[in-house]
Amino acid sequence: MNKFQNVRMFILLILLFMTTFSYAMIEGGAGSWFLFYSLLPLEFYYLMIVLYPFKKVKVTHTLSNKVTVPNQMIDVTVIIQMPFYFPFFYFVVTDECTSIQLKRPLKHRFICYPWTGKIMKQTYSIELNKRGEYSFNSVHLLISDPFGWLKREVILQTKGTLIVYPKHYPLSNWYVKNVNHDLSKGRLFQEEDRQSVASIREYVPGDRLNMIDFKASARTGIWKTKEFDSLGNDEVWLVFDQREENGSTFEEMLAFFFSLTVSLAKTNPTLMFVNGKWLKKEGSLLPESFLYELAKAQSIDNKTWLRSFGQQSQFQGNRIIFITHELKDGDVEWLKMQQNRASIFLYFIDQTDASFLHIKNHQSFVTLQIPYVLVPKRKEEEK
């Protein structure tokens, strides 16, 4: 109900009051006065619907958890506090949850009864199956009379935020048994070149022959086998290529990036590039700021992403791992320029041997002999 409708309804109520009062005064009978007094409470109720300061009604949200992961139930409590008590018959409340991840707002409707008290509470449960930042910014109140003759709708502004972190999965869900190498087609450096020797132990049947340390074996007279750290103790820089359009491939890349980060951060100092900024692992745990950035990550246009990436990156002597879907214009030239300054490795997400042959600049990239792994889609049953 807008201001014009409020004024019109107010005038109609005044006219109704004057008409019934005049009729009772002129007629003077018991019936006419009974009609006047019978309509008086209803007229007053309608008048309160029109004049009540609903804009001063306070609405707050209380969440059972402000941070969660997909497919977890969250209890949302809506608290409505009236500026002063009036026994309205009922409110129809519509609570809206919005996010970039949603095509349309999630709406939850319920009925509350103001005649029970000045403060009303209602709790409902919500389940969100996509990562992202979800906001509770508005609550719609529909006020009416017992007959539904007069309705007034008010939109109240509120603040409430729920962060849904992405889920991380075992890397085996992408059929990647070892994140550090894929020697099946000779696409990577030899394992000894990429990894540092952590220790030497006695050979046991089943060990790979190319892991035998022949020098140590000759000195001791006992067969010795090398054991390697995943990437040594060197700092690893993980880069999430956000130039892919929002969609299933983007979400697949983000899920793999998150899972790979969790895996490598257990043993290596790690920096992560996401949303145009570098974040560093602190201690043994990933920073909450990293999870928050992943939750709200969206596609970034090529020019903006390259500008932020180039301004904040010094690659001399570092180990860089790129998670991408395909090469963009200028990527091959940049890789060629950087490969002598840093150790570069690429994961191509949602690619197979057949599809990889048709990506842009495929032949130019292969000639660089930069190690890479093609990562197919995650197992359907694990999604």
NUMAR-219601 format. One record per residue (C-alpha): x, y, z; residue in one letter. Coordinates in steps of 0.001 Angstrom, whole numbers, plus 500000, padded with zeros to 6 digits. Example, Ala and Ser with C-alpha at 12.3 -4.5 7.8 and 13.67 -1.06 7.14 Angstrom:
<volos>
512300495500507800A513670498940507140S
</volos>
This chain:
<volos>
500000500000500000M501562503288498853N501046506753500313K498197507559497895F496353504414498907Q496927505250502577N495388508699502140V492485507298500147R491788504604502759M492026507168505563F489462509389503829I487118506410503251L487318505471506930L486468509036507969I483520509049505552L482302505692506890L482527506960510451F480666510210509609M478019508317507616T477215505799510366T477332508487513045F475021510806511040S472643507941510357Y472500507086514055A471891510716515011M469149511207512417I467460507852512870E467867507878516627G466769504292517030G468498501455518868A469262499676515574G471101502629514065S473204503122517191W473915499381517333F475199499574513743L477393502564514610F478964500913517666Y479328497592515858S481368499137513067L483412501342515389L485977498637516436P486416497567512812L486904501163511708E489476501688514456F491262498467513427Y491403499610509790Y492614503022510926L495479501391512841M496462499355509777I496736502611507840V498436504740510512L500585502279512480Y504328503158512097P505434499853510587F508642501468509357K509788501505512988K509332497757513350V512746496141514017K513637492843512385V516744490823513212T518038487433512100H519754484902514338T521536482017512607L522491478737514255S525781479021512293N527079481999510370K529509479759508492V528657476380506988T529294474050504055V526884472946501297P523981470630502135N523947471430505843Q520766472500507627M520851475977509187I518231477269511630D517154480848510916V515288482726513650T513423485867512623V512714488261515509I510106490997514940I509842493740517524Q506910496188517377M507402499810518532P504261499451520701F501696496756521234Y498534496536519150F496556493304518672P496671492980514907F494965489780513842F497960488313511936Y501021489099509806F502124487136506775V505927487345506891V508111486646503844T511812486322504574D514130486633501559E517604485144501136C519626486473498189T522980485601496626S524845485908493344I524680482115493181Q520864482164493101L518811482939490004K515991484155492237R515724484870495976P514873482045498336L511624482932500096K510214481502503292H506690482468504367R505099482058507742F502305483583509813I502816485269513162C500217486695515550Y500927490163517004P498148489870519575W500355487391521484T502909490066522357G505085492954521260K507942490638520228I507420487719517844M509874484956516978K509760482341514259Q512407479705513449T512712477805510186Y515400475649508599S517197476268505332I519547474077503301E521887475631500739L523631473387498232N525947475967496658K528900477826498087R528619481590498326G527733484582500444E524031484674501279Y522300487781502591S519076488327504516F518409491949503607N514636492354503593S511499491043505235V508044491604503741H505119492093506147L501551491674504914L499029493101507395I495347492383506986S492016492180508805D490171488933509657P488107489209506473F490938490099504109G489199493291502992W492121495609503653L495765494662503094K498929496632503658R502392495423502642E505558496802504203V509182496012503296I511565496139506249L515322496313505812Q517540494075507901T521090492698507941K522116489077508095G524894487168506322T525561483470505928L528808482209504391I528755478804502710V532309477588502230Y533071475264499309P533479471589499993K536794469892499417H536967466356498097Y539624463642497986P541752464161494891L540974460585493877S537488461843492966N539078463332489847W540925460083489088Y544156461828490059V546016459322492210K549052461524492813N548893465291492534V552583465593491793N553079463509488703H551492461708485797D554215459823483982L551915457791481776S552614459945478718K555904461534479627G554409464958480078R556235465841483304L559731466242484621F561320463183486113Q560288462692489719E563825463170491034E563958466603489347D560777467848490941R561024466373494421Q563627466467497127S564906463320498820V563460463104502323A565220459920503420S566796456646502298I565572453283503522R566167449639502766E564662448275499587Y561539446125500006V559903444011497287P557449446113495349G559465449349495393D559912450966491986R563298450204490461L563909453803489379N563737454818493054M566780452723494007I569724454817495212D572605452983493553F575320455109495177K574026454453498695A573516450794497841S577125450477496639A578499452115499798R576529449943502211T576228446726500209G572444446775500839I569825447852498333W568554451325499289K565423453168498121T564858456912498010K561850458499499713E560668461899498510F558715464819499930D555713465696497792S557310468954496647L560196469230499050G559991471997501636N559905474774499037D557119477305499059E554335476443496607V552302479120494843W548833477991493746L547031480122491169V543292479834490472F542542481065486942D539227482911487358Q538913483942483736R536584481020483036E532914481994482845E530703481202485826N529198477764485431G529875474089485988S533478474237484713T534266477205486962F532866475330489979E534852472232489000E538054474286488841M537359475901492201L536639472544493858A539892471075492509F541868474184493487F540516473959497039F541170470228497333S544690470536495908L545449473397498296T544271471352501287V546443468429500152S549655470392499515L549301472731502493A549701469797504876K553409469529504068T554426472695502197N554445476443502838P551670477605500510T550444480827498921L547097480949497148M546040483460494480F542277484002494425V540060487038493795N543059489101492729G545047488710495954K547661486415497473W546804484655500729L549336482785502819K548840479698504933K549407480505508579E550738477653510670G549184474279509977S545738475626509042L544435477461506006L543365481023506881P539656481748507180E540149484630504768S541072482058502097F537861480089502681L535863483323502601Y537442484367499291E536656480948497829L533060481203498994A532463484458497115K534766483796494125A533285484702490734Q534533484918487172S536868487844486426I537413489289482972D540757488591481317N542115492153481473K541292492704485159T542630489308486217W545929489729484342L546413493207485786R545950492069489399S548003488920488835F550908490760487233G551014493525489846Q551247491159492804Q553492488417491469S557265488035491667Q558085484562490377F561839484344490552Q562790480850491756G559295479890492907N557213476777492265R554005477886490541I550994475614490031I548227476921487761F544704475541487854I542946476435484634T540625475048481969H542210476307478788E544807478771477580L543808482340476868K545330484841474447D548857485736475484G549236482858477958D551798480931475901V554000483998475499E553814484689479230W554657481065480109L557597481112477720K558923484243479385M558491482874482924Q559597479262482572Q563276480111483049N562532482157486161R560265479709487992A559214476068488085S555787476044486439I553193473300486482F549643473316485046L546439471413485790Y543870471577483002F540494470924484620I537609469251482804D539877468193479936Q540564464857478296T543207463837475780D540714464338472943A539420467750474066S542896469020474926F543981468701471292L541474471395470341H542239474046472958I543549477391471801K547343477549471197N547711473824471910H550691473229469636Q552567476313470853S552088475261474448F553281471681473903V556527472890472356T557354474687475629L557590471273477356Q555989472659480514I554676469808482686P550904469498482947Y548146467092483902V544710466753482314L542066466394485003V538700464944483927P535438465758485636K534914464611489164R533180461281489592K529450461811489205E528584459735492253E530825461955494394E529290465271493358K
</volos>
